[in-house]
Amino acid sequence: MAEAWKPKSFSYGESGVDVHVEAEASRTLYEYSQLTSKNRLGRLGEITTLHDDFRGVRYSDVGELPAGTVTYEFADGAGSKPEIARIAGNLRTIYTDLAEASGADAACRGYEPVHLVVHVKVNTLGQDNDRLRQIQELAAGSVDATARLGISISNGELAQDNTMGSLDQFRFELAGMMTGYSHESRLVDSSKIKPGEPLVGFLEPGFRTNGHSLVRDILEYYYGPDWGEEIFMGQRLADLVLRPSEVYTPALVDMTGGYDLRRPALAEFDGAVNISGGGIPEKLGSLLKASGCGAIIDNPFQPPTPMDLVQRLGMVPDKEAYNTLCMGTGLIVVTSDPDSVIEVGKKHGLTGKEIGSVTDEPVIWIKNRGAVQDQKWLEFPVAA
């Protein structure tokens, strides 16, 4: 005879969600987000707070902006890089990747990033305060990152989702939406790109936010679940893969001048693209599509050594590597004034050089710097 069905009492806490711990975590995130407000004091985006909590009502006075001022929102995330942060045991730098992912996208189009709205999703905060340390470390990193970009965190949301892997380990995802301002006269119109214009590339010594799922698969296959502890070039592999993205946003804003017409533009460009997920072919191809042009990159950067290691271990074909990883280039600027663009980057500690030029054929040719060297040149069509 089948055993009689017995009712069971369930609780939200047993499912991994404790609303009291979540409230404390939200309070921590809010207190650190308040520290970012100083980045916009006396400037567009200075925050006035009405409701004093992480999701509370805050606003900025934009009533005196001149006619022709425009605004736009740019959404992005840190991809699967938070898992690298967990493996490395370092949540302090991941906010730089999030802020730069959306900030550079905005600045490439002529906008000056001002406010970041953040969404933090975790698998569980547990039923005690043990995991508040990770939340505090994550939040502290937001202060460093926003100061580098000159932005503030204007709002946020914290959620718990017990479907994000085992509740025995703290896992999280990070996404956000950046608000940027510009003037119509300073918006970057990529349809104006012309054959013959130089391409300036800026060095990216790390993995940026590209291809981390592939990177983890390869390294775990060769070194096992503790791959992050392997030493390469005198550092743990986890630390090398976690290296925060180069920050290009302030240099791009200096080039365009941002929203304030009283601020001079230091360099002109007809297009710029942040090489995030999809690599050079997808990102540069998307930029060139409006003009019907292509490009030849005959002087690319050499991919960083840890990236070379990953490609060799995984026997990743060069073409796939360029479609997945940034391969040493984090930003490409299309400009008729490459010297000025490189000089502005230099003032921000960035390494730039001419890497190629625009062509009239809708194809991107890249001189191969991949690890396999199965072809001297790689061909990527620009999608129609």
C-alpha positions as CSV (number, residue, x, y, z in Angstrom):
1,M,0.0,0.0,0.0
2,A,1.4,3.4,-1.0
3,E,2.6,5.6,1.9
4,A,0.0,8.2,2.8
5,W,0.7,11.7,1.5
6,K,1.9,14.1,4.3
7,P,1.7,17.9,4.1
8,K,5.0,19.8,4.6
9,S,5.5,23.3,5.8
10,F,7.7,25.4,3.5
11,S,9.4,28.7,4.2
12,Y,11.0,31.4,1.9
13,G,14.2,31.1,3.8
14,E,14.5,27.4,3.1
15,S,14.3,28.3,-0.6
16,G,17.4,30.4,-0.2
17,V,15.7,33.8,0.3
18,D,15.7,35.6,3.6
19,V,14.0,38.9,3.3
20,H,15.7,40.3,6.4
21,V,19.2,39.5,5.1
22,E,18.3,40.9,1.7
23,A,17.2,44.1,3.3
24,E,20.6,44.4,5.0
25,A,22.4,43.7,1.7
26,S,20.3,46.3,-0.1
27,R,21.2,48.8,2.7
28,T,24.9,48.0,2.1
29,L,24.6,48.5,-1.6
30,Y,22.7,51.8,-1.1
31,E,25.2,53.2,1.4
32,Y,28.1,52.6,-1.0
33,S,26.1,54.0,-4.0
34,Q,25.6,57.2,-2.0
35,L,29.4,57.6,-2.0
36,T,29.4,57.7,-5.8
37,S,27.2,60.8,-5.7
38,K,30.2,63.0,-5.2
39,N,31.4,62.2,-8.7
40,R,28.6,64.5,-10.1
41,L,28.6,67.3,-7.5
42,G,28.2,70.6,-9.2
43,R,27.7,68.9,-12.6
44,L,24.9,67.6,-14.7
45,G,23.6,64.6,-12.9
46,E,24.0,65.9,-9.3
47,I,21.6,63.7,-7.3
48,T,18.8,64.8,-5.0
49,T,17.4,62.0,-2.9
50,L,13.7,61.8,-1.9
51,H,13.5,58.2,-0.6
52,D,16.5,57.0,1.3
53,D,17.1,53.4,0.1
54,F,18.7,51.4,-2.8
55,R,15.5,51.5,-4.9
56,G,14.4,54.9,-3.7
57,V,13.4,57.9,-5.7
58,R,16.3,60.2,-6.7
59,Y,16.5,62.8,-9.4
60,S,18.7,65.3,-11.2
61,D,17.8,68.8,-12.3
62,V,18.3,69.1,-16.1
63,G,16.1,72.1,-16.6
64,E,18.9,74.5,-17.7
65,L,20.3,72.3,-20.5
66,P,20.3,74.1,-23.9
67,A,18.1,73.3,-26.8
68,G,19.6,70.4,-28.8
69,T,20.6,68.4,-25.7
70,V,19.7,64.7,-26.1
71,T,19.8,61.7,-23.8
72,Y,20.0,58.0,-24.3
73,E,20.2,54.8,-22.2
74,F,22.8,52.1,-22.8
75,A,22.3,48.6,-21.2
76,D,25.0,46.1,-20.7
77,G,26.4,43.5,-18.2
78,A,29.5,41.9,-17.0
79,G,28.7,38.6,-18.9
80,S,30.0,35.5,-17.1
81,K,33.0,37.4,-15.7
82,P,31.4,37.4,-12.2
83,E,32.1,33.6,-12.2
84,I,35.8,34.4,-12.7
85,A,35.5,36.9,-9.8
86,R,34.1,34.1,-7.6
87,I,36.8,31.7,-8.6
88,A,39.5,34.3,-7.9
89,G,37.9,35.3,-4.6
90,N,38.0,38.9,-5.6
91,L,34.7,40.8,-6.2
92,R,36.3,44.3,-5.9
93,T,37.1,44.9,-9.6
94,I,34.0,43.6,-11.4
95,Y,32.1,46.9,-11.3
96,T,34.8,48.4,-13.5
97,D,33.9,45.9,-16.2
98,L,30.2,46.7,-15.8
99,A,30.6,50.4,-15.8
100,E,33.0,50.5,-18.8
101,A,30.9,48.1,-20.8
102,S,28.0,50.5,-21.0
103,G,30.0,53.7,-20.5
104,A,32.3,53.1,-23.5
105,D,29.3,52.2,-25.7
106,A,27.8,55.5,-24.8
107,A,30.9,57.6,-25.3
108,C,31.6,55.9,-28.7
109,R,28.4,57.5,-29.9
110,G,29.2,61.0,-28.5
111,Y,27.4,60.7,-25.2
112,E,28.8,61.6,-21.8
113,P,27.8,58.9,-19.3
114,V,26.3,60.3,-16.2
115,H,24.2,57.8,-14.2
116,L,24.3,54.1,-13.8
117,V,21.3,52.0,-12.6
118,V,22.5,48.6,-11.3
119,H,20.8,45.2,-11.2
120,V,22.5,42.7,-8.9
121,K,21.2,39.1,-8.9
122,V,22.5,36.5,-6.5
123,N,21.7,32.8,-6.0
124,T,21.2,33.3,-2.3
125,L,22.2,35.5,0.6
126,G,21.6,32.7,3.1
127,Q,19.8,33.0,6.3
128,D,22.5,34.8,8.3
129,N,25.0,37.6,7.7
130,D,27.9,35.4,6.4
131,R,27.4,36.5,2.7
132,L,27.1,40.2,3.5
133,R,30.9,40.3,3.3
134,Q,30.7,39.6,-0.5
135,I,28.0,42.2,-1.0
136,Q,30.2,44.7,0.9
137,E,33.2,43.9,-1.2
138,L,31.2,44.1,-4.4
139,A,29.7,47.5,-3.4
140,A,33.1,48.9,-2.4
141,G,34.3,48.2,-5.9
142,S,31.5,50.3,-7.3
143,V,33.0,53.4,-5.6
144,D,36.4,52.8,-7.3
145,A,34.8,52.1,-10.7
146,T,32.4,55.1,-10.8
147,A,35.2,57.5,-9.7
148,R,37.3,56.4,-12.7
149,L,34.4,57.1,-15.1
150,G,33.1,60.2,-13.4
151,I,29.6,58.8,-13.0
152,S,27.2,58.0,-10.1
153,I,24.9,55.1,-9.3
154,S,21.5,56.6,-9.3
155,N,19.4,53.5,-8.5
156,G,19.5,49.8,-8.2
157,E,17.8,46.5,-7.6
158,L,18.9,43.4,-5.7
159,A,17.3,40.0,-6.4
160,Q,17.8,36.4,-5.2
161,D,17.4,33.5,-7.7
162,N,17.9,30.0,-6.3
163,T,18.1,28.5,-9.9
164,M,21.7,30.0,-10.3
165,G,23.6,26.9,-9.3
166,S,24.3,25.3,-6.0
167,L,23.3,27.4,-2.9
168,D,26.5,26.2,-1.2
169,Q,28.6,28.8,-3.2
170,F,27.9,32.5,-3.6
171,R,27.1,33.2,-7.3
172,F,26.0,36.5,-8.8
173,E,25.2,38.4,-12.0
174,L,25.7,42.1,-12.6
175,A,24.0,44.2,-15.2
176,G,23.2,47.9,-15.5
177,M,21.8,50.7,-17.6
178,M,23.8,53.9,-18.2
179,T,22.2,57.3,-19.0
180,G,24.3,59.5,-21.2
181,Y,23.8,63.1,-22.4
182,S,25.1,64.8,-25.6
183,H,24.3,67.6,-27.9
184,E,22.9,66.9,-31.4
185,S,25.9,68.6,-32.9
186,R,28.3,66.1,-31.2
187,L,26.5,62.8,-31.9
188,V,28.8,60.5,-33.9
189,D,27.3,59.5,-37.2
190,S,29.0,56.4,-38.6
191,S,27.4,56.8,-42.0
192,K,30.0,59.5,-42.6
193,I,32.9,57.0,-42.5
194,K,34.9,57.1,-45.7
195,P,37.4,54.8,-47.4
196,G,40.9,55.7,-46.6
197,E,40.3,56.9,-43.1
198,P,42.8,55.6,-40.5
199,L,41.8,53.2,-37.8
200,V,43.3,53.8,-34.3
201,G,43.3,50.9,-32.0
202,F,43.8,51.0,-28.2
203,L,45.5,48.2,-26.4
204,E,43.6,45.9,-24.1
205,P,46.0,43.8,-22.0
206,G,43.3,41.6,-20.5
207,F,40.2,39.6,-21.6
208,R,37.8,42.5,-21.1
209,T,34.3,40.9,-20.8
210,N,34.7,38.6,-23.9
211,G,34.6,34.9,-24.1
212,H,34.8,33.9,-20.5
213,S,32.6,30.9,-20.9
214,L,35.1,29.5,-23.4
215,V,38.1,30.4,-21.3
216,R,36.7,28.7,-18.3
217,D,35.9,25.5,-20.2
218,I,39.4,25.3,-21.6
219,L,41.2,26.0,-18.4
220,E,39.0,23.7,-16.3
221,Y,39.5,20.9,-18.9
222,Y,43.3,21.1,-18.7
223,Y,43.8,22.1,-15.0
224,G,40.7,20.8,-13.3
225,P,38.2,22.7,-11.1
226,D,41.0,24.5,-9.2
227,W,42.5,25.9,-12.5
228,G,42.4,29.4,-11.0
229,E,45.2,28.5,-8.6
230,E,47.6,27.5,-11.4
231,I,50.6,29.9,-11.6
232,F,51.4,31.5,-15.0
233,M,53.7,34.4,-15.5
234,G,54.1,34.6,-11.7
235,Q,50.4,35.1,-11.1
236,R,47.4,32.9,-10.5
237,L,45.5,32.2,-13.7
238,A,42.3,33.4,-12.0
239,D,43.8,36.8,-11.4
240,L,45.1,37.1,-15.0
241,V,41.7,36.2,-16.5
242,L,39.9,38.5,-14.0
243,R,42.1,41.6,-14.9
244,P,39.6,44.5,-15.1
245,S,38.9,46.1,-18.5
246,E,40.9,49.1,-19.6
247,V,38.8,52.2,-19.1
248,Y,38.4,54.2,-22.4
249,T,35.3,56.2,-21.5
250,P,36.9,59.4,-20.1
251,A,39.3,59.7,-23.1
252,L,36.4,59.3,-25.5
253,V,34.4,62.0,-23.7
254,D,37.4,64.3,-23.9
255,M,37.6,63.7,-27.6
256,T,34.0,64.7,-28.3
257,G,33.6,67.2,-25.5
258,G,30.5,65.5,-24.1
259,Y,27.2,67.3,-23.7
260,D,28.6,70.7,-22.7
261,L,29.3,72.9,-25.7
262,R,31.5,75.2,-23.6
263,R,33.9,72.3,-23.3
264,P,36.2,71.9,-26.3
265,A,36.3,68.7,-28.3
266,L,39.9,67.5,-28.3
267,A,39.8,65.1,-31.3
268,E,37.3,64.4,-34.1
269,F,36.2,60.9,-35.2
270,D,33.5,59.5,-37.4
271,G,33.0,56.3,-35.5
272,A,34.3,54.3,-32.5
273,V,33.5,50.9,-31.2
274,N,34.1,49.2,-27.9
275,I,35.4,45.6,-28.6
276,S,33.2,43.7,-26.2
277,G,31.4,40.4,-26.9
278,G,31.7,39.3,-30.5
279,G,35.3,40.5,-31.0
280,I,36.6,42.9,-33.7
281,P,34.7,41.3,-36.7
282,E,31.2,41.7,-35.2
283,K,31.7,45.1,-33.4
284,L,33.7,46.8,-36.2
285,G,31.4,45.3,-38.8
286,S,28.4,46.7,-37.1
287,L,30.0,50.2,-37.0
288,L,30.9,50.0,-40.7
289,K,27.6,48.7,-41.9
290,A,25.9,52.1,-42.2
291,S,28.7,53.4,-44.6
292,G,28.9,50.3,-46.7
293,C,32.6,50.2,-46.0
294,G,35.1,47.6,-44.8
295,A,38.5,47.7,-43.3
296,I,42.0,46.3,-43.4
297,I,43.8,45.8,-40.1
298,D,47.5,45.3,-41.1
299,N,49.1,46.4,-37.8
300,P,47.0,44.8,-35.0
301,F,48.1,44.5,-31.4
302,Q,49.6,41.1,-30.3
303,P,47.1,39.3,-28.1
304,P,48.2,39.2,-24.4
305,T,50.1,36.1,-23.4
306,P,47.4,34.6,-21.2
307,M,45.0,34.8,-24.1
308,D,47.6,33.1,-26.3
309,L,47.9,30.3,-23.7
310,V,44.1,29.8,-23.7
311,Q,44.0,29.6,-27.5
312,R,46.8,27.1,-27.7
313,L,45.5,24.9,-24.9
314,G,42.0,24.8,-26.5
315,M,43.3,24.5,-30.1
316,V,40.9,27.4,-30.9
317,P,41.1,28.3,-34.6
318,D,42.4,31.8,-35.2
319,K,39.2,32.9,-36.9
320,E,37.1,31.7,-34.0
321,A,39.5,33.4,-31.6
322,Y,39.0,36.8,-33.3
323,N,35.2,36.2,-33.3
324,T,35.2,35.5,-29.6
325,L,38.0,37.4,-27.8
326,C,39.2,41.0,-28.1
327,M,42.7,39.7,-29.1
328,G,44.5,42.7,-27.6
329,T,42.4,45.5,-29.0
330,G,39.7,47.0,-26.7
331,L,38.7,50.1,-28.7
332,I,38.8,51.1,-32.4
333,V,38.4,54.7,-33.5
334,V,37.8,55.7,-37.1
335,T,39.3,59.2,-37.5
336,S,41.0,61.5,-40.0
337,D,43.1,62.9,-37.2
338,P,44.8,59.8,-35.7
339,D,47.5,61.8,-34.0
340,S,45.0,63.8,-31.8
341,V,43.1,60.6,-30.9
342,I,46.3,58.8,-29.9
343,E,47.4,61.9,-27.9
344,V,44.1,62.1,-25.9
345,G,44.4,58.5,-25.1
346,K,47.9,58.9,-24.0
347,K,46.9,61.6,-21.5
348,H,44.6,58.9,-19.9
349,G,47.3,56.3,-19.8
350,L,46.2,54.4,-22.8
351,T,48.3,52.9,-25.5
352,G,47.1,53.7,-29.0
353,K,48.4,53.3,-32.6
354,E,47.2,53.2,-36.2
355,I,46.2,49.6,-36.8
356,G,44.7,49.9,-40.3
357,S,42.3,51.9,-42.5
358,V,38.8,51.9,-44.0
359,T,38.3,50.3,-47.4
360,D,35.5,50.5,-49.9
361,E,34.8,46.8,-49.9
362,P,32.4,45.5,-47.2
363,V,35.0,43.0,-45.8
364,I,37.2,43.2,-42.8
365,W,40.7,41.8,-43.4
366,I,42.9,41.2,-40.3
367,K,46.5,40.3,-40.4
368,N,46.5,37.3,-38.2
369,R,48.2,37.5,-34.8
370,G,46.4,34.4,-33.4
371,A,48.3,31.5,-31.8
372,V,47.5,28.8,-34.4
373,Q,48.7,30.8,-37.5
374,D,46.6,28.7,-39.8
375,Q,46.2,31.7,-42.2
376,K,48.2,34.8,-42.7
377,W,45.1,36.9,-43.3
378,L,41.6,36.4,-41.9
379,E,38.6,37.5,-43.9
380,F,35.3,38.6,-42.2
381,P,32.4,39.9,-44.4
382,V,30.5,42.9,-43.1
383,A,26.9,41.8,-42.7
384,A,24.4,43.7,-44.8
